[in-house]
């Protein structure tokens, strides 16, 4: 690949990300034939096809998957080199790419807004995905830092705790269990249970909790978002194991209740994670220090704000 150009790699990465030549062309402000020509030239250099197309569906070949990993690594290294040289020159700012697991989306924007106020020259980019995708982004060096629960175990990372993460079991207020003062985990074995998808950190924590209490759930329904689960619980479809950070407004408005299940809340921790070998640039170092000093306080302040809002709703205009 010694004759490949950065332009070709950039075009290839855009097509691979969108799995669409037309959308890549639109993003790069090129014509679709120009994009196709750049990819064709790269395939000639590689000596094998990078994409395959069946009808209108575009997918990566095994060679394309491997080249994409290297193309993203090259782009990241060039960005880091530019920001490192800017730091040496005394230039402030830089770009910070942060990946956030979906459960943390309820507080992460507030944290980034507060950090951005202190560091207005830093360009912040936030991506929200489930745990499986965030781990892959760390693996492929697509992000600088990740906000997540348990750090990955399949490669070395640096993980720093910045806040506690309580998880609870919720039900609709009129659920029969809502009136019970003491509930054993085994009492929930036959309850309709709404659970997150495989790859979710909440799902993994739930499975650990019930395994530790030797309880197997017999009636489960998988859903792919906390919002869907909350709406389903409020509709009486079942109960659920969920992050307490996601339910502040609904509990305060008495649309959801926490069940008094023995062993809950399950208290985990929120971590700020990066690969061990990653060289952190000034913006990332500043964000780590900010989170260590302010993360837990800002999360608590947001939850208090949710409670205050529910007690004093704004009057609707007439």
Secondary structure per residue as TSV (DSSP state, phi and psi in degrees):
chain	resnum	aa	ss	phi	psi
A	1	X	-	360.0	19.6
A	2	X	T	-67.4	-20.3
A	3	X	T	-95.7	0.5
A	4	X	-	-69.5	141.9
A	5	X	-	-101.7	160.7
A	6	X	H	-63.4	-33.8
A	7	X	H	-62.8	-44.3
A	8	X	H	-62.6	-42.0
A	9	X	H	-66.3	-36.6
A	10	X	H	-66.5	-43.6
A	11	X	H	-64.2	-44.2
A	12	X	H	-58.7	-44.5
A	13	X	H	-63.5	-38.8
A	14	X	H	-66.3	-42.6
A	15	X	H	-64.2	-42.4
A	16	X	H	-65.0	-35.9
A	17	X	H	-71.1	-41.8
A	18	X	H	-88.2	-19.2
A	19	X	T	50.2	44.3
A	20	X	-	-159.5	125.1
A	21	X	H	-71.4	-36.9
A	22	X	H	-69.3	-42.1
A	23	X	H	-68.8	-36.0
A	24	X	H	-64.2	-42.0
A	25	X	H	-62.0	-40.6
A	26	X	H	-63.9	-44.2
A	27	X	H	-63.2	-40.1
A	28	X	H	-90.4	-0.1
A	29	X	T	59.0	44.7
A	30	X	-	-123.1	166.1
A	31	X	-	-81.1	156.1
A	32	X	H	-62.7	-39.2
A	33	X	H	-60.4	-35.3
A	34	X	H	-66.1	-39.5
A	35	X	H	-64.4	-45.4
A	36	X	H	-61.0	-39.4
A	37	X	H	-65.4	-40.8
A	38	X	H	-64.8	-41.8
A	39	X	H	-66.7	-41.1
A	40	X	H	-61.7	-41.5
A	41	X	H	-62.9	-39.9
A	42	X	H	-66.9	-37.9
A	43	X	H	-65.0	-35.9
A	44	X	H	-65.9	-38.1
A	45	X	H	-68.3	-41.6
A	46	X	H	-70.8	-28.9
A	47	X	T	81.3	16.5
A	48	X	S	-162.1	157.2
A	49	X	-	-68.3	144.5
A	50	X	S	-104.0	-24.4
A	51	X	E	-129.8	154.3
A	52	X	E	-129.5	144.5
A	53	X	E	-128.4	123.8
A	54	X	E	-118.3	110.3
A	55	X	T	65.3	-124.2
A	56	X	T	-98.5	-2.2
A	57	X	E	-87.3	124.9
A	58	X	E	-107.2	134.4
A	59	X	E	-140.5	157.4
A	60	X	E	-80.4	141.0
A	61	X	-	-80.4	175.4
A	62	X	H	-61.7	-37.1
A	63	X	H	-65.7	-38.6
A	64	X	H	-64.9	-39.5
A	65	X	H	-61.4	-42.9
A	66	X	H	-67.9	-43.0
A	67	X	H	-66.2	-35.3
A	68	X	H	-61.4	-40.6
A	69	X	H	-59.4	-44.7
A	70	X	H	-71.8	-36.7
A	71	X	H	-62.9	-41.3
A	72	X	H	-68.6	-36.0
A	73	X	H	-65.7	-42.2
A	74	X	H	-62.1	-45.0
A	75	X	H	-61.8	-41.0
A	76	X	H	-65.8	-41.7
A	77	X	H	-66.1	-38.5
A	78	X	H	-65.4	-39.8
A	79	X	H	-62.9	-45.4
A	80	X	H	-63.7	-38.1
A	81	X	H	-63.1	-43.4
A	82	X	H	-63.2	-41.4
A	83	X	H	-72.5	-34.1
A	84	X	H	-65.3	-41.5
A	85	X	H	-67.0	-37.0
A	86	X	H	-63.4	-38.9
A	87	X	H	-64.6	-39.1
A	88	X	H	-63.9	-37.2
A	89	X	T	-76.2	-5.5
A	90	X	T	87.2	12.5
A	91	X	-	-77.4	130.3
A	92	X	-	-87.9	158.7
A	93	X	-	110.4	-130.4
A	94	X	E	100.9	174.3
A	95	X	E	-113.7	140.2
A	96	X	E	-126.9	117.9
A	97	X	E	-101.0	117.8
A	98	X	E	-121.4	127.8
A	99	X	E	-101.2	137.7
A	100	X	E	-130.0	129.4
A	101	X	E	-66.7	151.9
A	102	X	G	-59.3	-32.9
A	103	X	G	-66.0	-27.9
A	104	X	G	-81.2	-3.6
A	105	X	H	-67.2	-15.0
A	106	X	H	-74.3	-21.4
A	107	X	H	-124.9	-19.3
A	108	X	H	-58.3	-42.9
A	109	X	H	-58.8	-35.8
A	110	X	H	-65.5	-39.6
A	111	X	H	-64.2	-44.7
A	112	X	H	-68.1	-35.9
A	113	X	H	-63.9	-42.3
A	114	X	H	-65.5	-41.3
A	115	X	H	-65.1	-42.7
A	116	X	H	-63.2	-30.5
A	117	X	H	-64.8	-37.7
A	118	X	H	-78.8	-26.8
A	119	X	-	-130.2	71.0
A	120	X	T	-66.4	-17.7
A	121	X	T	-85.3	-8.1
A	122	X	E	-85.3	129.4
A	123	X	E	-87.6	114.3
A	124	X	E	-99.0	134.9
A	125	X	E	-128.4	126.1
A	126	X	E	-118.0	128.8
A	127	X	E	-121.7	131.0
A	128	X	E	-111.2	123.3
A	129	X	E	-148.3	173.9
A	130	X	-	-77.8	171.9
A	131	X	H	-57.7	-41.3
A	132	X	H	-58.5	-42.6
A	133	X	H	-71.7	-40.1
A	134	X	H	-61.7	-41.1
A	135	X	H	-62.3	-41.8
A	136	X	H	-64.4	-39.0
A	137	X	H	-64.9	-37.3
A	138	X	H	-64.6	-44.1
A	139	X	H	-58.0	-44.0
A	140	X	T	-88.3	6.2
A	141	X	T	60.1	34.5
A	142	X	-	-84.6	-17.8
A	143	X	-	-129.4	157.4
A	144	X	S	-83.1	-46.1
A	145	X	E	-138.5	153.7
A	146	X	E	-128.0	138.3
A	147	X	E	-100.8	117.0
A	148	X	E	-157.4	173.5
A	149	X	S	-78.0	-104.8
A	150	X	S	-73.2	134.2
A	151	X	-	-69.9	157.2
A	152	X	-	-61.0	152.5
A	153	X	S	-111.4	-6.6
A	154	X	S	-92.7	1.5
A	155	X	S	-156.5	155.8
A	156	X	-	-71.3	133.2
A	157	X	E	-135.6	162.3
A	158	X	E	-106.4	122.7
A	159	X	E	-128.4	122.3
A	160	X	E	-117.5	128.2
A	161	X	E	-72.7	133.7
A	162	X	E	-124.5	-9.5
A	163	X	E	-167.5	157.2
A	164	X	E	-79.5	154.4
A	165	X	E	-132.1	94.1
A	166	X	E	-82.2	138.8
A	167	X	E	-120.5	139.4
A	168	X	E	-133.7	172.2
A	169	X	E	-111.5	129.4
A	170	X	E	-118.9	158.0
A	171	X	E	-149.1	168.2
A	172	X	-	-70.1	150.2
A	173	X	T	-57.9	-28.0
A	174	X	T	-93.8	10.0
A	175	X	S	-68.5	139.7
A	176	X	G	-54.6	-33.5
A	177	X	G	-73.8	-17.1
A	178	X	G	-64.1	-22.8
A	179	X	G	-93.7	-7.7
A	180	X	-	-79.8	137.8
A	181	X	S	-85.0	-23.5
A	182	X	-	-141.8	124.1
A	183	X	B	-126.7	129.1
A	184	X	-	-86.2	147.1
A	185	X	G	-53.0	-35.4
A	186	X	G	-65.5	-23.2
A	187	X	G	-66.8	-15.9
A	188	X	G	-96.0	-1.2
A	189	X	T	-56.6	-36.8
A	190	X	T	-105.2	8.1
A	191	X	S	-77.8	142.5
A	192	X	-	-59.6	123.5
A	193	X	E	-122.2	126.3
A	194	X	E	-95.9	121.0
A	195	X	E	-125.5	155.5
A	196	X	E	-75.7	166.8
A	197	X	-	-73.6	161.2
A	198	X	T	-58.8	140.6
A	199	X	T	98.3	-12.8
A	200	X	-	-82.4	138.4
A	201	X	H	-65.6	-35.9
A	202	X	H	-62.8	-42.1
A	203	X	H	-60.4	-44.5
A	204	X	H	-63.6	-41.2
A	205	X	H	-65.4	-39.5
A	206	X	H	-62.4	-45.5
A	207	X	H	-63.9	-38.2
A	208	X	H	-64.3	-42.3
A	209	X	H	-60.2	-50.4
A	210	X	H	-71.4	-31.4
A	211	X	H	-64.9	-40.9
A	212	X	H	-63.8	-28.4
A	213	X	T	-101.3	14.8
A	214	X	T	50.5	45.6
A	215	X	-	-122.4	133.5
A	216	X	-	-116.3	124.7
A	217	X	-	-78.5	131.7
A	218	X	S	-100.6	-15.8
A	219	X	S	-135.1	94.9
A	220	X	E	-123.0	150.0
A	221	X	E	-132.2	121.7
A	222	X	E	-85.5	135.5
A	223	X	E	-135.4	153.1
A	224	X	S	-101.3	8.2
A	225	X	-	-152.8	152.5
A	226	X	H	-63.9	-37.2
A	227	X	H	-63.2	-42.9
A	228	X	H	-63.6	-42.5
A	229	X	H	-62.1	-44.9
A	230	X	H	-61.6	-43.7
A	231	X	H	-63.1	-39.1
A	232	X	H	-67.7	-40.1
A	233	X	H	-64.2	-44.1
A	234	X	H	-62.8	-29.2
A	235	X	T	-81.4	-3.4
A	236	X	T	87.4	17.1
A	237	X	S	-76.7	-16.5
A	238	X	-	161.2	-166.6
A	239	X	E	-115.6	171.9
A	240	X	E	-155.5	156.5
A	241	X	E	-101.4	121.8
A	242	X	E	-151.4	158.8
A	243	X	E	-67.6	134.1
A	244	X	G	-64.4	-24.6
A	245	X	G	-65.8	-17.2
A	246	X	G	-94.1	-6.1
A	247	X	-	-121.1	11.2
A	248	X	H	-54.3	-51.4
A	249	X	H	-64.8	-42.3
A	250	X	H	-68.7	-38.1
A	251	X	H	-69.2	-44.0
A	252	X	H	-63.0	-32.8
A	253	X	T	-86.0	3.0
A	254	X	T	60.9	36.1
A	255	X	S	-99.1	-17.1
A	256	X	-	-136.7	153.9
A	257	X	E	-130.7	150.1
A	258	X	E	-84.0	128.3
A	259	X	-	-78.9	145.0
A	260	X	-	-85.6	70.2
A	261	X	B	-91.1	130.2
A	262	X	T	-58.1	133.3
A	263	X	T	92.4	-1.4
A	264	X	-	-115.8	154.4
A	265	X	S	-68.3	148.4
A	266	X	E	-85.7	114.6
A	267	X	E	-98.4	112.6
A	268	X	E	-106.2	-165.5
A	269	X	E	-132.0	149.8
A	270	X	E	-90.2	135.5
A	271	X	E	-120.2	149.3
A	272	X	E	-104.3	121.9
A	273	X	E	-124.2	141.4
A	274	X	E	-147.2	161.2
A	275	X	E	-63.6	143.9
A	276	X	T	-59.4	-40.6
A	277	X	T	-84.4	-1.1
A	278	X	-	-73.0	131.3
A	279	X	-	-86.6	111.4
A	280	X	-	-80.7	132.9
A	281	X	-	-87.3	168.9
A	282	X	H	-52.7	-39.0
A	283	X	H	-63.5	-41.7
A	284	X	H	-68.4	-39.6
A	285	X	H	-63.2	-41.8
A	286	X	H	-64.8	-38.6
A	287	X	H	-67.4	-39.1
A	288	X	H	-60.4	-44.8
A	289	X	H	-64.5	-39.6
A	290	X	H	-63.1	-45.0
A	291	X	H	-65.7	-40.3
A	292	X	H	-61.6	-38.2
A	293	X	H	-85.0	-28.9
A	294	X	H	-126.4	-12.5
A	295	X	H	-55.1	-54.8
A	296	X	H	-65.0	-39.2
A	297	X	H	-64.3	-42.1
A	298	X	H	-70.5	-34.7
A	299	X	H	-65.3	-44.2
A	300	X	H	-62.5	-39.0
A	301	X	H	-64.5	-38.1
A	302	X	H	-66.2	-40.2
A	303	X	H	-67.5	-37.0
A	304	X	H	-65.7	-35.3
A	305	X	H	-65.3	-39.9
A	306	X	H	-61.5	-42.3
A	307	X	H	-64.4	-43.5
A	308	X	H	-64.0	-40.4
A	309	X	H	-63.5	-39.6
A	310	X	H	-70.5	-26.9
A	311	X	H	-81.2	-25.5
A	312	X	S	-130.3	68.4
A	313	X	-	-65.3	146.0
A	314	X	-	-66.2	141.7
A	315	X	-	-73.2	135.1
A	316	X	-	-75.1	147.0
A	317	X	-	-74.5	152.7
A	318	X	-	-114.0	360.0
